[in-house]
Amino acid sequence: MPGDIDMSEIKQTIPVHVVAQPEFLGPHEDKFAFAYTIYITNHSDHVITLRNRHWVITHADGVIEEVIGEGVIGETPELAPGASYSYTSGALIPTPVGSMRGSYGFVTGDGHSFRAEIPEFTLHAPDTLH
């Protein structure tokens, strides 16, 4: 293994937060449109690059959809120590309620790979949850 980096330490110091509640954008054809904003901050002493994403989207009817792909919104941002990155994206689901959770794959400047988990958050149209 290159270097003597403690990957568990790096993983714990690079939080990935969903800091805004998802926003209901309204019905879109036969689906419900939601937007969400992700904020990523690199609290480590290492340069990191976001390489890929994995989302698990659960619809109210129990159907599970997975989204796996390179980068986010067509980008693979590099974050120096202390740097932050944010983006807004969206989801179209067939039910007025659902949830999302996932992870991002990162690589450090010297080639170590790790995943950062994104905690589950709820998607819901107005007046669908009490």
ZANU-594318 format. One record per residue: residue number from 0; z, x, y of N, C-alpha, C, CB in turn. Coordinates in Angstrom, 3 decimals, always signed. Each point is the difference from the previous one (the first is absolute). Glycine has a CB too. Example, Ala and Ser with C-alpha at 12.3 -4.5 7.8 and 13.67 -1.06 7.14 Angstrom:
<0 <+7.800 +13.190 -5.690> <+0.000 -0.890 +1.190> <+0.000 +0.900 +1.200> <+1.246 -1.892 -1.173>>
<1 <-1.966 +1.542 +2.223> <+0.060 +0.820 +1.190> <+0.730 -0.770 +1.090> <-2.145 +1.184 -0.628>>
***
This chain:
<0 <+0.000 +0.843 -1.173> <+0.000 -0.843 +1.173> <+0.000 +0.891 +1.240> <+1.218 -1.852 -1.244>>
<1 <-2.125 +1.605 +2.205> <-0.045 +0.834 +1.198> <+1.279 -0.138 +0.817> <-2.491 -0.227 +0.039>>
<2 <+2.971 +1.335 +0.494> <+1.164 -0.038 +0.895> <+1.260 -0.451 -0.692> <-1.530 -0.454 +1.852>>
<3 <+2.546 +0.232 -1.060> <+1.265 -0.471 -0.559> <+0.473 -1.249 +0.731> <+0.598 +2.350 -0.654>>
<4 <-1.517 -3.306 +0.822> <+0.306 -1.232 +0.713> <+0.668 -0.985 -0.946> <-1.944 +0.371 +1.558>>
<5 <+3.020 -0.978 -1.107> <+0.666 -1.060 -0.755> <-0.682 -1.322 +0.354> <+2.229 +1.271 -0.040>>
<6 <-3.128 -1.758 -0.849> <-0.778 -1.201 +0.298> <+0.880 -1.230 +0.163> <-1.898 +0.985 -1.255>>
<7 <+3.011 -1.071 +0.555> <+0.873 -1.157 +0.180> <+0.578 -0.007 +1.410> <+0.554 +0.010 -2.456>>
<8 <-0.294 +1.179 +2.993> <+0.504 +0.088 +1.372> <-1.067 -0.431 +1.002> <+1.533 +1.861 -0.694>>
<9 <-2.765 -1.404 +0.490> <-1.082 -0.397 +0.903> <-0.199 -1.507 -0.058> <-1.113 +2.237 -0.301>>
<10 <+1.053 -2.794 -0.895> <-0.229 -1.429 -0.152> <+1.065 -0.803 +0.732> <-1.091 +0.421 -2.208>>
<11 <+2.329 +0.031 +2.179> <+1.078 -0.715 +0.665> <-0.059 +0.143 +1.519> <+1.391 +0.351 -2.026>>
<12 <-2.071 +0.669 +2.541> <-0.015 +0.213 +1.442> <-1.266 -0.519 +0.669> <+1.422 +1.979 -0.373>>
<13 <-2.304 -2.622 -0.374> <-1.223 -0.547 +0.575> <+0.003 -1.506 -0.201> <-1.266 +2.151 -0.437>>
<14 <+2.010 -2.851 +1.281> <+0.061 -1.446 -0.180> <-1.297 -0.680 +0.417> <+2.457 +0.105 +0.371>>
<15 <-2.812 -1.118 -1.108> <-1.112 -0.863 +0.339> <+0.610 -1.368 +0.236> <-1.722 +1.343 -1.365>>
<16 <+1.580 -1.832 +2.577> <+0.653 -1.257 +0.365> <-1.014 -1.072 +0.381> <+1.983 +1.298 +0.771>>
<17 <-1.726 -2.504 -1.184> <-0.674 -1.161 +0.561> <+0.969 -0.490 +1.054> <-1.323 -0.637 -2.153>>
<18 <+1.016 +0.844 +3.409> <+0.979 -0.266 +1.044> <-0.211 -1.326 +0.710> <+0.184 +2.426 +0.288>>
<19 <-1.316 -3.052 -0.472> <-0.242 -1.294 +0.634> <-0.166 -1.051 -1.085> <-1.088 +1.098 +2.008>>
<20 <+1.583 -2.273 -1.753> <-0.247 -1.088 -0.928> <-1.501 -0.265 -0.045> <+2.288 -1.015 +0.455>>
<21 <-2.815 +0.719 -1.619> <-1.414 -0.357 -0.064> <-0.269 -1.207 +0.890> <-0.157 +0.912 -2.346>>
<22 <-1.004 -0.951 +2.890> <-0.381 -1.078 +0.910> <-1.009 -0.908 -0.686> <+0.424 +1.475 +2.006>>
<23 <-0.179 -2.778 -1.943> <-0.932 -0.968 -0.559> <-1.134 -0.191 +1.000> <+1.844 -1.169 -1.321>>
<24 <-3.064 +1.426 +0.893> <-1.153 -0.124 +0.889> <-0.676 -1.358 -0.098> <-0.325 +2.438 -0.207>>
<25 <+0.657 -3.193 -0.830> <-0.566 -1.334 -0.153> <-0.857 -0.113 -1.244> <+0.042 -0.250 +2.459>>
<26 <-0.495 -0.974 -2.729> <-0.877 -0.190 -1.151> <-1.350 +0.663 +0.262> <+1.167 -2.167 -0.570>>
<27 <-1.768 +2.669 -0.489> <-1.311 +0.648 +0.075> <-0.790 -0.469 -1.213> <+0.909 +2.051 +1.254>>
<28 <-1.855 -2.946 -1.023> <-0.726 -0.651 -1.076> <+1.010 -0.623 -0.957> <-1.941 +1.630 +0.216>>
<29 <+1.984 -1.218 -1.484> <+0.938 -0.590 -0.948> <+1.208 +0.900 -0.252> <-1.911 -1.191 -1.057>>
<30 <+2.199 +2.124 +1.991> <+1.119 +0.924 -0.167> <+0.877 +0.012 +1.243> <-1.387 +1.402 -1.545>>
<31 <+2.491 -0.659 +1.460> <+0.928 +0.155 +1.110> <-0.032 +1.466 +0.432> <+1.485 -1.916 -0.830>>
<32 <-1.624 +2.147 +2.125> <-0.151 +1.348 +0.538> <+1.314 +0.487 +0.611> <-2.438 -0.450 +0.439>>
<33 <+2.809 +1.675 -0.785> <+1.222 +0.634 +0.508> <-0.338 +1.394 +0.513> <+1.439 -1.323 -1.620>>
<34 <-0.702 +1.760 +2.641> <-0.102 +1.378 +0.489> <+1.364 +0.648 -0.200> <-1.815 -0.593 +1.720>>
<35 <+1.828 +1.910 -1.891> <+1.258 +0.739 -0.116> <-0.207 +1.383 +0.612> <+0.676 -1.277 -2.112>>
<36 <+0.407 +1.835 +2.638> <-0.053 +1.322 +0.602> <+0.884 +0.938 -0.793> <-0.452 -0.979 +2.273>>
<37 <-0.077 +2.156 -2.573> <+0.715 +1.029 -0.742> <+0.257 +1.177 +0.940> <-1.063 -0.726 -2.207>>
<38 <+2.283 +1.240 +2.178> <+0.363 +1.205 +0.755> <+0.442 +1.062 -0.997> <+0.692 -1.357 +2.050>>
<39 <-1.265 +2.546 -1.958> <+0.339 +1.120 -0.873> <+0.500 +1.130 +0.894> <-1.736 -0.673 -1.771>>
<40 <+2.894 +1.225 +1.429> <+0.525 +1.136 +0.742> <+0.314 +1.122 -0.979> <+0.949 -1.520 +1.795>>
<41 <-1.374 +2.731 -1.463> <+0.251 +1.175 -0.826> <+1.273 +0.683 +0.500> <-2.490 +0.300 -0.469>>
<42 <+3.584 -0.483 -0.255> <+1.280 +0.614 +0.354> <+0.224 +1.319 -0.739> <+0.919 -2.282 +0.436>>
<43 <-1.938 +2.774 -1.125> <+0.146 +1.256 -0.755> <-0.400 +1.195 +0.871> <-0.464 -1.229 -2.165>>
<44 <+0.568 +2.405 +1.594> <-0.435 +1.242 +0.665> <-1.398 +0.406 -0.441> <+2.385 +0.734 +0.149>>
<45 <-3.115 -1.647 -0.806> <-1.307 +0.308 -0.578> <-1.082 -0.892 +0.585> <+1.121 +0.739 -2.103>>
<46 <-2.316 -0.201 +2.257> <-1.158 -0.814 +0.367> <-0.369 -0.829 -1.227> <-0.847 +1.721 +1.714>>
<47 <+0.586 -3.012 -1.503> <-0.389 -0.876 -1.104> <-1.276 -0.754 +0.379> <+2.423 -0.242 -0.731>>
<48 <-3.197 -0.123 -0.282> <-1.215 -0.782 +0.207> <+0.048 -1.209 -0.920> <-1.329 +2.065 +0.658>>
<49 <+1.086 -3.246 -0.092> <-0.062 -1.218 -0.790> <-1.360 -0.037 -0.689> <+1.588 -1.237 +1.578>>
<50 <-1.577 +1.192 -2.900> <-1.247 +0.044 -0.772> <-0.443 -1.352 -0.538> <+0.596 +2.301 -0.604>>
<51 <+0.372 -3.128 +0.154> <-0.396 -1.255 -0.624> <+1.094 -1.047 +0.114> <-1.447 +1.271 -1.571>>
<52 <+1.075 -2.487 +1.228> <+0.929 -1.129 +0.079> <-0.082 -0.823 -1.283> <-0.230 -0.064 +2.521>>
<53 <+1.315 -0.626 -2.808> <+0.069 -0.929 -1.121> <+0.842 -1.187 +0.454> <-0.237 +1.871 -1.745>>
<54 <-0.374 -3.024 +1.854> <+0.701 -1.227 +0.393> <+0.064 -0.952 -1.183> <-0.765 +0.272 +2.389>>
<55 <+1.894 -0.947 -2.533> <+0.160 -1.089 -0.955> <+0.285 -1.243 +0.830> <+0.870 +1.533 -1.886>>
<56 <-1.792 -2.484 +1.844> <+0.102 -1.227 +0.786> <+0.248 -1.142 -0.973> <-1.545 +0.890 +1.836>>
<57 <+2.642 -1.605 -1.627> <+0.359 -1.114 -0.876> <-0.184 -1.305 +0.758> <+1.646 +1.442 -1.274>>
<58 <-2.435 -2.347 +0.718> <-0.236 -1.309 +0.605> <+1.095 -0.963 -0.451> <-2.504 +0.417 +0.073>>
<59 <+2.686 -1.509 +0.653> <+1.044 -0.978 -0.324> <-0.191 -0.617 -1.380> <+0.218 -0.481 +2.426>>
<60 <-1.449 +0.462 -2.917> <-0.259 -0.572 -1.324> <+0.219 +1.012 -1.132> <-1.643 -1.544 +1.071>>
<61 <+2.160 +2.738 -0.722> <+0.305 +1.004 -1.007> <-1.118 +0.973 -0.297> <+1.501 -1.637 -0.941>>
<62 <-2.689 +1.408 +1.491> <-1.113 +0.915 -0.219> <+0.298 +1.314 +0.728> <-1.647 -1.938 -0.235>>
<63 <+1.386 +3.051 -0.446> <+0.240 +1.321 +0.572> <-1.346 +0.687 +0.218> <+2.271 +0.171 -1.144>>
<64 <-2.436 +0.348 +2.340> <-1.224 +0.703 +0.377> <+0.377 +1.438 +0.346> <-1.100 -2.146 +0.861>>
<65 <+0.334 +3.108 -1.347> <+0.247 +1.404 +0.327> <-1.144 +0.548 +0.834> <+1.325 +0.291 -2.114>>
<66 <-0.965 +0.504 +3.117> <-0.981 +0.659 +0.850> <+0.293 +1.494 -0.064> <-0.244 -2.036 +1.549>>
<67 <-0.723 +2.802 -2.027> <+0.142 +1.451 -0.117> <-1.180 +0.628 +0.721> <+1.246 -0.165 -2.227>>
<68 <-0.968 +1.148 +3.079> <-1.104 +0.618 +0.707> <+0.396 +1.273 +0.715> <-0.970 -2.233 +0.262>>
<69 <-0.035 +2.898 +0.260> <+0.216 +1.233 +0.755> <+0.480 -0.331 +1.402> <-1.769 +1.175 -1.345>>
<70 <+2.695 -0.388 +1.870> <+0.453 -0.118 +1.380> <+0.460 -1.390 +0.375> <-1.545 +1.804 +0.542>>
<71 <+1.580 -2.039 +0.771> <+0.325 -1.317 +0.549> <-0.948 -0.255 +1.164> <+2.458 +0.168 -0.705>>
<72 <-2.967 -1.351 +0.791> <-0.995 -0.413 +1.002> <-1.056 +1.071 +0.251> <+1.747 -1.414 +1.059>>
<73 <-2.215 +2.040 -2.126> <-1.046 +1.001 +0.102> <+0.456 +1.363 +0.489> <-1.501 -1.855 +0.400>>
<74 <+2.805 +2.081 -0.342> <+0.526 +1.269 +0.486> <+0.920 +0.642 -1.034> <-0.172 -0.846 +2.351>>
<75 <+0.276 +2.162 -2.287> <+0.971 +0.754 -0.794> <+0.805 +0.856 +0.981> <-1.516 +0.038 -2.093>>
<76 <+2.466 -0.665 +2.787> <+0.702 +0.700 +1.078> <+0.850 +1.170 -0.491> <+0.024 -2.140 +1.237>>
<77 <-0.043 +3.209 -0.433> <+0.851 +1.160 -0.238> <+1.146 -0.074 +1.003> <-1.949 +1.428 -0.868>>
<78 <+3.176 -1.274 +0.368> <+1.174 -0.082 +0.858> <+0.765 +1.314 -0.026> <+0.145 -2.472 -0.407>>
<79 <-0.030 +3.081 +1.558> <+0.821 +1.200 +0.143> <+1.474 -0.412 -0.060> <-1.796 +1.165 +1.402>>
<80 <+2.711 -0.230 -1.602> <+1.424 -0.340 +0.030> <+0.347 -0.730 +1.299> <+0.519 +2.005 -1.447>>
<81 <+0.165 -3.139 +1.304> <+0.408 -0.799 +1.143> <-1.046 -0.984 +0.500> <+1.420 +1.877 +0.599>>
<82 <-2.640 -1.816 -1.123> <-1.081 -0.872 +0.471> <+0.090 -1.378 -0.634> <-1.455 +2.003 +0.331>>
<83 <+0.882 -2.986 +0.360> <-0.049 -1.375 -0.486> <-1.437 -0.501 +0.014> <+2.340 -0.416 +0.839>>
<84 <-2.579 -0.591 -1.642> <-1.313 -0.632 -0.082> <+0.240 -1.477 -0.262> <-1.142 +2.129 -0.861>>
<85 <+0.375 -2.988 +1.516> <+0.118 -1.433 -0.267> <-1.391 -0.612 -0.048> <+2.264 -0.091 +1.125>>
<86 <-2.347 -1.019 -1.828> <-1.254 -0.742 -0.051> <+0.306 -1.449 -0.314> <-1.275 +2.050 -0.737>>
<87 <+0.337 -2.904 +1.086> <+0.106 -1.425 -0.303> <-1.155 -0.365 -0.911> <+1.147 -0.507 +2.213>>
<88 <-0.838 -0.260 -3.231> <-1.019 -0.446 -0.940> <+0.284 -1.447 -0.346> <-0.314 +2.338 -0.935>>
<89 <-0.373 -2.861 -0.048> <+0.183 -1.402 -0.331> <-0.185 -0.296 -1.471> <-0.756 -0.533 +2.260>>
<90 <+1.139 -0.685 -2.606> <-0.146 -0.488 -1.372> <-0.456 -1.449 +0.042> <+1.791 +1.587 -0.837>>
<91 <-2.721 -1.923 -0.029> <-0.432 -1.385 -0.206> <+0.470 -0.417 -1.376> <-2.030 +0.258 +1.519>>
<92 <+2.852 -1.300 -1.576> <+0.477 -0.479 -1.295> <-0.244 -1.503 -0.103> <+1.752 +1.831 -0.091>>
<93 <-1.842 -2.368 -1.122> <-0.337 -1.409 -0.175> <+1.178 -0.960 +0.161> <-1.777 +0.768 -1.502>>
<94 <+2.980 -0.259 +1.707> <+1.178 -0.847 +0.140> <+0.669 +0.270 +1.349> <+0.327 -0.027 -2.515>>
<95 <+0.432 -0.946 +3.063> <+0.633 +0.196 +1.305> <+1.218 +0.922 -0.040> <-0.812 -2.250 +0.602>>
<96 <+1.234 +2.647 -1.800> <+1.141 +0.899 -0.170> <-0.385 +1.070 -1.018> <+1.669 -1.853 +0.559>>
<97 <-1.198 +3.051 -0.324> <-0.233 +1.095 -0.939> <+0.868 +1.179 +0.386> <-2.362 -0.771 -0.413>>
<98 <+2.140 +1.888 -0.253> <+0.738 +1.214 +0.344> <-0.870 +1.214 -0.292> <+2.210 -1.133 -0.494>>
<99 <-1.837 +2.246 +1.119> <-0.690 +1.268 -0.215> <+1.027 +1.096 -0.186> <-1.975 -0.764 +1.364>>
<100 <+1.647 +1.710 -2.216> <+0.770 +1.228 -0.163> <-1.000 +1.053 -0.435> <+2.188 -1.215 -0.610>>
<101 <-1.797 +2.468 +0.720> <-0.957 +0.998 -0.405> <+0.496 +1.409 +0.156> <-1.731 -1.573 +0.606>>
<102 <+0.772 +2.502 -0.530> <+0.342 +1.402 +0.173> <-1.194 +0.735 +0.591> <+1.624 -0.097 -1.933>>
<103 <-1.318 +1.228 +2.553> <-1.018 +0.894 +0.534> <+0.094 +1.322 -0.731> <+0.068 -1.124 +2.263>>
<104 <-1.216 +1.701 -2.573> <-0.050 +1.329 -0.588> <-0.221 +1.026 +1.102> <-0.893 -0.934 -2.172>>
<105 <+1.765 +1.929 +2.216> <-0.082 +1.070 +0.996> <-0.190 +1.335 -0.701> <+1.458 -1.304 +1.592>>
<106 <-1.944 +2.277 -0.838> <-0.048 +1.388 -0.459> <+0.510 +0.870 +1.142> <-1.970 -0.448 -1.583>>
<107 <+2.768 +1.457 +1.229> <+0.499 +0.935 +1.007> <-1.079 +1.048 +0.285> <+2.406 -0.368 -0.760>>
<108 <-2.200 +1.125 +1.815> <-0.957 +1.032 +0.380> <-0.247 +1.038 -1.073> <+0.711 -0.359 +2.300>>
<109 <+0.274 +0.547 -3.198> <-0.189 +0.993 -1.061> <-0.316 -0.635 -1.358> <+1.557 +1.496 +1.236>>
<110 <-1.985 -2.768 -1.208> <-0.536 -0.601 -1.212> <+0.934 -0.820 -0.863> <-1.465 +1.851 +0.058>>
<111 <+2.708 -2.054 +0.323> <+0.914 -0.843 -0.780> <-0.288 -1.474 +0.284> <+1.773 +1.813 +0.045>>
<112 <-1.893 -2.611 -1.092> <-0.246 -1.438 +0.150> <+1.278 -0.777 -0.242> <-2.380 +0.302 -0.724>>
<113 <+2.526 -1.422 +1.433> <+1.125 -0.910 -0.229> <-0.377 -1.380 +0.504> <+1.671 +1.890 +0.199>>
<114 <-0.910 -2.904 -0.625> <-0.227 -1.380 +0.427> <+1.192 -0.471 +0.811> <-1.432 -0.462 -2.027>>
<115 <+1.151 -0.322 +3.056> <+1.047 -0.626 +0.811> <-0.099 -1.511 -0.214> <-0.046 +1.888 +1.750>>
<116 <+1.149 -2.487 -2.157> <+0.023 -1.436 -0.293> <+0.084 -0.828 +1.278> <+1.093 +0.491 -2.194>>
<117 <-1.762 -1.633 +2.189> <+0.064 -0.964 +1.094> <+0.730 -1.219 -0.542> <-2.170 +0.846 +1.091>>
<118 <+3.345 -1.166 -0.539> <+0.767 -1.133 -0.507> <-0.762 -1.327 +0.172> <+2.115 +1.253 +0.544>>
<119 <-1.790 -2.192 -1.403> <-0.641 -1.311 +0.032> <+0.302 -0.723 +1.310> <+0.156 -0.126 -2.501>>
<120 <-1.175 -0.539 +3.034> <+0.181 -0.863 +1.169> <-0.754 -1.299 -0.239> <+0.260 +2.000 +1.547>>
<121 <+0.186 -3.060 -0.868> <-0.519 -1.355 -0.228> <-1.109 -0.336 +0.975> <+2.228 -0.695 -0.857>>
<122 <-3.238 +0.022 +0.332> <-1.066 -0.592 +0.801> <+0.233 -1.503 -0.062> <-1.686 +1.910 -0.463>>
<123 <+1.735 -2.577 +1.606> <+0.164 -1.456 -0.059> <-0.513 -0.663 +1.266> <+1.982 +0.298 -1.486>>
<124 <-2.634 -1.431 +1.274> <-0.478 -0.810 +1.115> <+1.204 -0.686 +0.635> <-2.273 -0.362 -1.104>>
<125 <+2.177 -0.013 +2.381> <+1.123 -0.676 +0.658> <+0.425 -1.252 -0.762> <-0.797 +0.882 +2.201>>
<126 <+2.073 -1.141 -2.187> <+0.607 -1.186 -0.618> <-0.126 -0.046 -1.521> <-0.497 -1.187 +2.096>>
<127 <+0.192 +2.316 -2.745> <-0.070 -0.005 -1.454> <+1.284 +0.514 -0.638> <-2.456 +0.319 +0.173>>
<128 <+3.283 +0.383 +0.577> <+1.303 +0.489 -0.499> <+1.091 -0.493 +0.925> <-1.061 +2.057 -1.023>>
<129 <+2.221 -2.320 +0.449> <+1.123 -0.460 +0.837> <+0.860 +1.126 +0.427> <-0.024 -2.137 -1.151>>
***
